[in-house]
């Protein structure tokens, strides 16, 4: 008993240290990239600058594409740790760890310590999960809140079958905790955070409907939970709808319904098979195990047959519904299916690591593919930089692809007689090594990623050389994260001019925002030429060749290029 206790304790500490390493190593070494990271960080920064933590503002205009939870978390982190990349990404790292934690708890509650341990390892080494825990968007936050909600609902479900007299109070506490997590997810990304956990819970009820004896207790919990959900969620929406009258129609009709039906899609289209490719790449190196995940009706039996069936139904409902929902939605981005990753991690761990014999049910080549793909990222990164982004590589990096390929061949030969469980352990180690190597290399190229390049070089020049009385113009497209780096050269009392912008893009698409800009919205090139002719220095931030086209049409205007980052360029008239 003591030996088992110490073994379990060591395993927990090992998992904690490994998870902290995974999500915190080199967390702030990369600048914020356009457009998403720039937008989310700037909205959070403006919350701190203006003191308005209720209505999110972007470039000092109302921005209500998403509820505020992500902005609140990032703003709170920057308030504590300063305005920097590490602080902006700290909530992401904590959310990534939180998701791994709940996968460990859920896996352990279903099949014991071994399944929980491998659930955590599989989740944190899945490519898409790792990437989105370092990319400032809402998806990793939604994923952790969804996973916690389903875990709490699962525990409430288990309590309904408890033999203890206090099962009613246990059920209510777990159930209400689930609704708190749903509310936090709803305040992160809206209705999807409500739909996924309820579908998972509904699947359990439907599966046991005829023999389910606690219908009244569950109904009471649902009513109480929904009331708690409304208490937590409604106040923010009601305040925002009162302060910004256009917000109701925009958030319900334009954003929520429009994204699902495709009426407001800009550049997020994709066919019905879109997420099959995303899943194939995003789940690497574990993708090859999916072919055997559903080969049998359920995983190897656990000590409780009913628990096994219930858990398998819940996990499948969670994963399949989420995948189908976003596959049939007209709006598509790769990170949208991230909420299925905790479910798949637990299912894979349960199916293939439930006991020592489970890995044997998968053909040896599948484990070899997992092991070989662990070094795929450092192998493809250099050619991607050359052929996709047209970047020149340093001399040593030209050898990275053949070295990685050689290492794969050597490792496959060296481990040819290893057991599947040993191959899986080595896969985890190699994946983490690959991810860290790639994360360390990305900053070398972050200023040359075309449209997605960081705006840090331009922002730092503006912050250093800006003088009172100067004007700043954003031309051709919106440099979403520029003010994050340029502040205080750009701020609430030093707002820039805007011109040659797409009126259907943020922040101009929100009703009334173009009117709110007033004279700051330049109607055409003549207005910019008139501004340049004034007796003051004007800085122009242009995208691609838009400024050069302006100069061709207005030869009397004079602008000198100062610096550039990717397709973004900074000019000054004197």
RAZIFEN-V926325 format. One record per run of one state. SS is the DSSP state (H for helix, E for strand, C for the rest). FROM is the first residue (numbers start at 1). TO is the last residue. Records with the same first field share a line. If there is no record, write none. Layout:
SS = FROM-TO  FROM-TO
This chain:
C = 1-1  25-32  34-35  51-56  59-60  63-68  82-84  112-112  125-126  133-138  161-166  190-191  208-214  244-246  262-273  283-286  293-304  329-333  354-357  362-363  374-375  388-394  415-419  443-449  453-453  455-455  466-470  476-481  487-490  492-493  495-496  500-512  523-524  533-537  544-545  554-559  566-567  573-574
H = 2-24  36-50  69-81  85-111  113-124  127-132  139-160  167-189  192-207  215-243  247-261  274-282  287-292  305-328  334-353  358-361  364-373  376-387  395-414  420-442  450-452  456-465  482-486  513-520  525-532  546-553
E = 33-33  57-58  61-62  454-454  471-475  491-491  494-494  497-499  521-522  538-543  560-565  568-572
